Protein backbone atom coordinates (compact mmCIF):
# COMPACT_ATOMS: atom_id res chain seq x y z
CA UNK A 1 0.00 0.00 0.00
CA UNK A 2 1.51 3.32 -1.07
CA UNK A 3 1.56 6.29 1.28
CA UNK A 4 -0.99 8.06 -0.90
CA UNK A 5 -3.40 5.14 -0.78
CA UNK A 6 -3.20 4.63 2.98
CA UNK A 7 -3.80 8.33 3.53
CA UNK A 8 -6.74 8.34 1.13
CA UNK A 9 -8.23 5.36 2.96
CA UNK A 10 -7.91 7.15 6.29
CA UNK A 11 -9.56 10.29 4.93
CA UNK A 12 -12.38 8.27 3.37
CA UNK A 13 -12.91 6.43 6.62
CA UNK A 14 -13.03 9.70 8.52
CA UNK A 15 -15.51 11.18 6.07
CA UNK A 16 -17.75 8.11 6.40
CA UNK A 17 -17.54 8.42 10.17
CA UNK A 18 -18.52 12.09 10.05
CA UNK A 19 -21.45 11.41 7.73
CA UNK A 20 -22.70 8.33 9.58
CA UNK A 21 -21.80 7.36 13.18
CA UNK A 22 -20.93 10.89 14.27
CA UNK A 23 -24.15 12.38 12.93
CA UNK A 24 -26.21 9.63 14.57
CA UNK A 25 -24.44 10.08 17.91
CA UNK A 26 -23.56 13.77 17.81
CA UNK A 27 -25.26 14.45 21.13
CA UNK A 28 -23.35 11.64 22.82
CA UNK A 29 -20.02 12.88 21.48
CA UNK A 30 -20.81 16.38 22.74
CA UNK A 31 -21.80 14.99 26.14
CA UNK A 32 -18.71 12.85 26.72
CA UNK A 33 -16.50 15.53 25.20
CA UNK A 34 -17.67 18.19 27.65
CA UNK A 35 -18.60 16.16 30.73
CA UNK A 36 -15.77 13.64 30.66
CA UNK A 37 -15.75 9.88 30.69
CA UNK A 38 -16.91 7.37 33.28
CA UNK A 39 -16.47 3.88 31.79
CA UNK A 40 -17.38 0.87 33.92
CA UNK A 41 -14.81 -1.49 32.48
CA UNK A 42 -11.16 -1.51 31.45
CA UNK A 43 -10.52 -3.94 28.60
CA UNK A 44 -6.91 -5.03 28.12
CA UNK A 45 -6.64 -6.30 24.58
CA UNK A 46 -4.06 -6.98 21.90
CA UNK A 47 -2.93 -4.38 19.36
CA UNK A 48 -3.89 -6.85 16.63
CA UNK A 49 -5.79 -4.97 13.88
CA UNK A 50 -8.35 -7.76 13.66
CA UNK A 51 -9.53 -7.43 17.24
CA UNK A 52 -11.26 -4.23 18.30
CA UNK A 53 -12.90 -4.36 21.75
CA UNK A 54 -15.22 -1.46 20.92
CA UNK A 55 -16.44 -3.38 17.87
CA UNK A 56 -16.73 -6.76 19.61
CA UNK A 57 -18.77 -5.28 22.46
CA UNK A 58 -20.62 -2.72 20.33
CA UNK A 59 -19.49 0.00 22.73
CA UNK A 60 -20.43 3.67 22.44
CA UNK A 61 -17.89 6.48 22.97
CA UNK A 62 -17.08 6.84 26.67
CA UNK A 63 -18.46 3.40 27.52
CA UNK A 64 -15.24 1.40 27.61
CA UNK A 65 -11.67 2.20 28.71
CA UNK A 66 -9.37 0.26 26.36
CA UNK A 67 -5.70 -0.61 26.84
CA UNK A 68 -4.00 -2.39 23.97
CA UNK A 69 -0.51 -3.87 23.77
CA UNK A 70 1.26 -6.78 22.10
CA UNK A 71 -0.41 -10.06 23.21
CA UNK A 72 -2.70 -8.33 25.77
CA UNK A 73 -0.10 -8.79 28.51
CA UNK A 74 -0.30 -7.46 32.05
CA UNK A 75 3.28 -7.30 33.33
CA UNK A 76 4.13 -8.12 36.94
CA UNK A 77 3.90 -5.24 39.40
CA UNK A 78 7.21 -3.36 39.29
CA UNK A 79 7.54 -0.07 41.21
CA UNK A 80 11.11 0.57 40.06
CA UNK A 81 11.93 3.40 37.69
CA UNK A 82 11.08 2.79 34.07
CA UNK A 83 8.52 3.33 31.35
CA UNK A 84 5.52 1.39 32.58
CA UNK A 85 2.82 2.37 30.08
CA UNK A 86 0.57 -0.61 30.68
CA UNK A 87 0.87 -0.38 34.46
CA UNK A 88 0.18 3.36 34.35
CA UNK A 89 -3.02 2.80 32.38
CA UNK A 90 -4.18 0.15 34.86
CA UNK A 91 -3.48 2.48 37.77
CA UNK A 92 -5.35 5.33 36.08
CA UNK A 93 -8.35 3.11 35.36
CA UNK A 94 -8.58 1.80 38.93
CA UNK A 95 -7.61 4.86 40.96
CA UNK A 96 -8.90 7.71 38.81
CA UNK A 97 -11.65 6.22 36.64
CA UNK A 98 -12.88 3.88 39.40
CA UNK A 99 -13.75 1.18 36.88
CA UNK A 100 -15.87 -1.66 38.21
CA UNK A 101 -14.16 -4.39 36.22
CA UNK A 102 -10.97 -5.23 34.33
CA UNK A 103 -11.23 -7.70 31.46
CA UNK A 104 -8.15 -9.26 29.86
CA UNK A 105 -9.14 -10.42 26.38
CA UNK A 106 -6.91 -12.74 24.40
CA UNK A 107 -7.62 -13.79 20.86
CA UNK A 108 -7.18 -16.39 18.20
CA UNK A 109 -4.04 -16.44 16.04
CA UNK A 110 -2.14 -14.00 18.28
CA UNK A 111 1.14 -13.00 16.66
CA UNK A 112 2.73 -12.11 19.99
CA UNK A 113 2.03 -15.57 21.39
CA UNK A 114 3.29 -17.18 18.18
CA UNK A 115 6.50 -15.15 18.44
CA UNK A 116 6.97 -16.25 22.04
CA UNK A 117 6.51 -19.92 21.14
CA UNK A 118 8.95 -19.54 18.25
CA UNK A 119 11.52 -17.98 20.58
CA UNK A 120 11.54 -21.14 22.70
CA UNK A 121 13.16 -23.03 19.82
CA UNK A 122 15.54 -20.31 18.68
CA UNK A 123 18.73 -19.21 20.40
CA UNK A 124 18.89 -15.41 20.84
CA UNK A 125 20.99 -13.53 18.29
CA UNK A 126 23.46 -11.58 20.41
CA UNK A 127 24.48 -9.45 17.44
CA UNK A 128 20.94 -8.42 16.54
CA UNK A 129 19.48 -5.00 17.27
CA UNK A 130 17.55 -4.85 20.53
CA UNK A 131 13.98 -6.05 20.11
CA UNK A 132 11.39 -4.35 22.28
CA UNK A 133 8.85 -6.96 21.20
CA UNK A 134 11.23 -9.77 22.09
CA UNK A 135 11.75 -8.40 25.59
CA UNK A 136 8.05 -7.75 26.09
CA UNK A 137 6.77 -11.20 25.10
CA UNK A 138 9.21 -12.87 27.49
CA UNK A 139 6.73 -11.87 30.18
CA UNK A 140 4.75 -14.84 28.86
CA UNK A 141 7.45 -17.16 30.20
CA UNK A 142 5.67 -17.36 33.57
CA UNK A 143 2.47 -18.43 31.81
CA UNK A 144 4.40 -21.03 29.83
CA UNK A 145 6.07 -22.46 32.93
CA UNK A 146 2.72 -22.66 34.72
CA UNK A 147 1.23 -24.32 31.65
CA UNK A 148 4.08 -26.82 31.40
CA UNK A 149 3.53 -27.78 35.03
CA UNK A 150 -0.12 -28.59 34.36
CA UNK A 151 -1.47 -31.88 33.05
CA UNK A 152 -2.81 -30.53 29.78
CA UNK A 153 -0.07 -32.15 27.73
CA UNK A 154 -0.24 -29.48 25.05
CA UNK A 155 2.24 -26.85 26.16
CA UNK A 156 3.28 -25.86 22.66
CA UNK A 157 -0.18 -25.36 21.21
CA UNK A 158 -0.98 -21.81 20.16
CA UNK A 159 -4.53 -21.60 21.51
CA UNK A 160 -3.60 -23.14 24.86
CA UNK A 161 -0.83 -20.56 25.29
CA UNK A 162 -3.28 -17.80 24.33
CA UNK A 163 -5.52 -19.01 27.16
CA UNK A 164 -2.56 -19.35 29.52
CA UNK A 165 -1.43 -15.81 28.80
CA UNK A 166 -4.82 -14.43 29.85
CA UNK A 167 -4.78 -16.47 33.06
CA UNK A 168 -1.28 -15.22 33.90
CA UNK A 169 -2.25 -11.62 33.24
CA UNK A 170 -5.13 -11.98 35.70
CA UNK A 171 -2.68 -13.31 38.29
CA UNK A 172 -0.31 -10.43 37.58
CA UNK A 173 -3.14 -7.94 38.05
CA UNK A 174 -3.60 -9.18 41.60
CA UNK A 175 0.05 -8.30 42.24
CA UNK A 176 -0.83 -4.59 41.96
CA UNK A 177 -1.66 -3.46 45.52
CA UNK A 178 -4.42 -1.08 44.43
CA UNK A 179 -6.04 -3.83 42.32
CA UNK A 180 -5.84 -6.37 45.14
CA UNK A 181 -7.32 -3.83 47.56
CA UNK A 182 -10.21 -2.94 45.25
CA UNK A 183 -10.98 -6.61 44.56
CA UNK A 184 -10.91 -7.45 48.28
CA UNK A 185 -13.30 -4.57 48.97
CA UNK A 186 -15.74 -5.85 46.36
CA UNK A 187 -15.24 -2.69 44.29
CA UNK A 188 -13.50 -4.35 41.36
CA UNK A 189 -14.01 -7.59 39.42
CA UNK A 190 -11.52 -9.33 37.14
CA UNK A 191 -12.54 -11.30 34.06
CA UNK A 192 -10.65 -13.32 31.49
CA UNK A 193 -11.97 -13.44 27.93
CA UNK A 194 -11.03 -14.82 24.52
CA UNK A 195 -12.20 -13.83 21.06
CA UNK A 196 -12.25 -16.12 18.04
CA UNK A 197 -11.56 -13.98 14.99
CA UNK A 198 -12.61 -16.63 12.49
CA UNK A 199 -15.95 -17.46 14.10
CA UNK A 200 -16.64 -14.12 15.76
CA UNK A 201 -17.26 -15.90 19.06
CA UNK A 202 -16.50 -14.71 22.58
CA UNK A 203 -15.49 -16.89 25.53
CA UNK A 204 -15.34 -15.96 29.21
CA UNK A 205 -13.09 -17.71 31.75
CA UNK A 206 -14.99 -19.23 34.67
CA UNK A 207 -13.81 -19.32 38.28
CA UNK A 208 -11.53 -22.28 37.44
CA UNK A 209 -9.96 -20.50 34.47
CA UNK A 210 -11.79 -22.61 31.92
CA UNK A 211 -12.97 -20.67 28.87
CA UNK A 212 -16.64 -21.09 28.02
CA UNK A 213 -18.54 -19.63 25.08
CA UNK A 214 -20.82 -16.67 25.78
CA UNK A 215 -24.34 -16.94 24.36
CA UNK A 216 -24.60 -14.92 21.15
CA UNK A 217 -28.28 -14.14 21.51
C-alpha positions in Angstrom: 0.0 0.0 0.0 1.5 3.3 -1.1 1.6 6.3 1.3 -1.0 8.1 -0.9 -3.4 5.1 -0.8 -3.2 4.6 3.0 -3.8 8.3 3.5 -6.7 8.3 1.1 -8.2 5.4 3.0 -7.9 7.2 6.3 -9.6 10.3 4.9 -12.4 8.3 3.4 -12.9 6.4 6.6 -13.0 9.7 8.5 -15.5 11.2 6.1 -17.8 8.1 6.4 -17.5 8.4 10.2 -18.5 12.1 10.1 -21.5 11.4 7.7 -22.7 8.3 9.6 -21.8 7.4 13.2 -20.9 10.9 14.3 -24.2 12.4 12.9 -26.2 9.6 14.6 -24.4 10.1 17.9 -23.6 13.8 17.8 -25.3 14.5 21.1 -23.4 11.6 22.8 -20.0 12.9 21.5 -20.8 16.4 22.7 -21.8 15.0 26.1 -18.7 12.9 26.7 -16.5 15.5 25.2 -17.7 18.2 27.7 -18.6 16.2 30.7 -15.8 13.6 30.7 -15.8 9.9 30.7 -16.9 7.4 33.3 -16.5 3.9 31.8 -17.4 0.9 33.9 -14.8 -1.5 32.5 -11.2 -1.5 31.4 -10.5 -3.9 28.6 -6.9 -5.0 28.1 -6.6 -6.3 24.6 -4.1 -7.0 21.9 -2.9 -4.4 19.4 -3.9 -6.9 16.6 -5.8 -5.0 13.9 -8.4 -7.8 13.7 -9.5 -7.4 17.2 -11.3 -4.2 18.3 -12.9 -4.4 21.8 -15.2 -1.5 20.9 -16.4 -3.4 17.9 -16.7 -6.8 19.6 -18.8 -5.3 22.5 -20.6 -2.7 20.3 -19.5 0.0 22.7 -20.4 3.7 22.4 -17.9 6.5 23.0 -17.1 6.8 26.7 -18.5 3.4 27.5 -15.2 1.4 27.6 -11.7 2.2 28.7 -9.4 0.3 26.4 -5.7 -0.6 26.8 -4.0 -2.4 24.0 -0.5 -3.9 23.8 1.3 -6.8 22.1 -0.4 -10.1 23.2 -2.7 -8.3 25.8 -0.1 -8.8 28.5 -0.3 -7.5 32.0 3.3 -7.3 33.3 4.1 -8.1 36.9 3.9 -5.2 39.4 7.2 -3.4 39.3 7.5 -0.1 41.2 11.1 0.6 40.1 11.9 3.4 37.7 11.1 2.8 34.1 8.5 3.3 31.4 5.5 1.4 32.6 2.8 2.4 30.1 0.6 -0.6 30.7 0.9 -0.4 34.5 0.2 3.4 34.4 -3.0 2.8 32.4 -4.2 0.2 34.9 -3.5 2.5 37.8 -5.4 5.3 36.1 -8.3 3.1 35.4 -8.6 1.8 38.9 -7.6 4.9 41.0 -8.9 7.7 38.8 -11.6 6.2 36.6 -12.9 3.9 39.4 -13.8 1.2 36.9 -15.9 -1.7 38.2 -14.2 -4.4 36.2 -11.0 -5.2 34.3 -11.2 -7.7 31.5 -8.2 -9.3 29.9 -9.1 -10.4 26.4 -6.9 -12.7 24.4 -7.6 -13.8 20.9 -7.2 -16.4 18.2 -4.0 -16.4 16.0 -2.1 -14.0 18.3 1.1 -13.0 16.7 2.7 -12.1 20.0 2.0 -15.6 21.4 3.3 -17.2 18.2 6.5 -15.2 18.4 7.0 -16.3 22.0 6.5 -19.9 21.1 9.0 -19.5 18.2 11.5 -18.0 20.6 11.5 -21.1 22.7 13.2 -23.0 19.8 15.5 -20.3 18.7 18.7 -19.2 20.4 18.9 -15.4 20.8 21.0 -13.5 18.3 23.5 -11.6 20.4 24.5 -9.5 17.4 20.9 -8.4 16.5 19.5 -5.0 17.3 17.5 -4.9 20.5 14.0 -6.1 20.1 11.4 -4.4 22.3 8.8 -7.0 21.2 11.2 -9.8 22.1 11.8 -8.4 25.6 8.0 -7.8 26.1 6.8 -11.2 25.1 9.2 -12.9 27.5 6.7 -11.9 30.2 4.8 -14.8 28.9 7.5 -17.2 30.2 5.7 -17.4 33.6 2.5 -18.4 31.8 4.4 -21.0 29.8 6.1 -22.5 32.9 2.7 -22.7 34.7 1.2 -24.3 31.7 4.1 -26.8 31.4 3.5 -27.8 35.0 -0.1 -28.6 34.4 -1.5 -31.9 33.1 -2.8 -30.5 29.8 -0.1 -32.2 27.7 -0.2 -29.5 25.0 2.2 -26.9 26.2 3.3 -25.9 22.7 -0.2 -25.4 21.2 -1.0 -21.8 20.2 -4.5 -21.6 21.5 -3.6 -23.1 24.9 -0.8 -20.6 25.3 -3.3 -17.8 24.3 -5.5 -19.0 27.2 -2.6 -19.4 29.5 -1.4 -15.8 28.8 -4.8 -14.4 29.8 -4.8 -16.5 33.1 -1.3 -15.2 33.9 -2.3 -11.6 33.2 -5.1 -12.0 35.7 -2.7 -13.3 38.3 -0.3 -10.4 37.6 -3.1 -7.9 38.1 -3.6 -9.2 41.6 0.0 -8.3 42.2 -0.8 -4.6 42.0 -1.7 -3.5 45.5 -4.4 -1.1 44.4 -6.0 -3.8 42.3 -5.8 -6.4 45.1 -7.3 -3.8 47.6 -10.2 -2.9 45.3 -11.0 -6.6 44.6 -10.9 -7.5 48.3 -13.3 -4.6 49.0 -15.7 -5.8 46.4 -15.2 -2.7 44.3 -13.5 -4.4 41.4 -14.0 -7.6 39.4 -11.5 -9.3 37.1 -12.5 -11.3 34.1 -10.7 -13.3 31.5 -12.0 -13.4 27.9 -11.0 -14.8 24.5 -12.2 -13.8 21.1 -12.3 -16.1 18.0 -11.6 -14.0 15.0 -12.6 -16.6 12.5 -15.9 -17.5 14.1 -16.6 -14.1 15.8 -17.3 -15.9 19.1 -16.5 -14.7 22.6 -15.5 -16.9 25.5 -15.3 -16.0 29.2 -13.1 -17.7 31.7 -15.0 -19.2 34.7 -13.8 -19.3 38.3 -11.5 -22.3 37.4 -10.0 -20.5 34.5 -11.8 -22.6 31.9 -13.0 -20.7 28.9 -16.6 -21.1 28.0 -18.5 -19.6 25.1 -20.8 -16.7 25.8 -24.3 -16.9 24.4 -24.6 -14.9 21.2 -28.3 -14.1 21.5 
